[in-house]
C-alpha cells in the first residue's frame, strides 16, 4: 500500500507531498487493526442477534427498547 504524506511549512508556506511504500511495521499494524475491527464487528452482531429473540417476545422494536431504557 502506498502512503502519501503531506507536510505544510507554516513559515515558508510550502507544501511537500511524499509518496512511499508501507514499512513492514506499518503493514503489521494495519493488519492488526483490521483484525480487531472485524472482531468488534462480530461481537456487535452477536449482541444484536442475542437481543432479537427477547425483543420479539416483548413485541417491541430495538428503537422502542432504547427509548424505554433511556439509551441513545
Secondary structure as the mmCIF struct_conf table of DSSP 4:
data_model
#
loop_
_struct_conf.conf_type_id
_struct_conf.id
_struct_conf.beg_label_comp_id
_struct_conf.beg_label_asym_id
_struct_conf.beg_label_seq_id
_struct_conf.end_label_comp_id
_struct_conf.end_label_asym_id
_struct_conf.end_label_seq_id
STRN STRN1 UNK A 2 UNK A 8
TURN_TY1_P TURN_TY1_P1 UNK A 10 UNK A 12
STRN STRN2 UNK A 15 UNK A 21
HELX_LH_PP_P HELX_LH_PP_P1 UNK A 22 UNK A 23
HELX_RH_AL_P HELX_RH_AL_P1 UNK A 24 UNK A 58
TURN_TY1_P TURN_TY1_P2 UNK A 59 UNK A 59
HELX_RH_AL_P HELX_RH_AL_P2 UNK A 62 UNK A 69
TURN_TY1_P TURN_TY1_P3 UNK A 70 UNK A 70
#
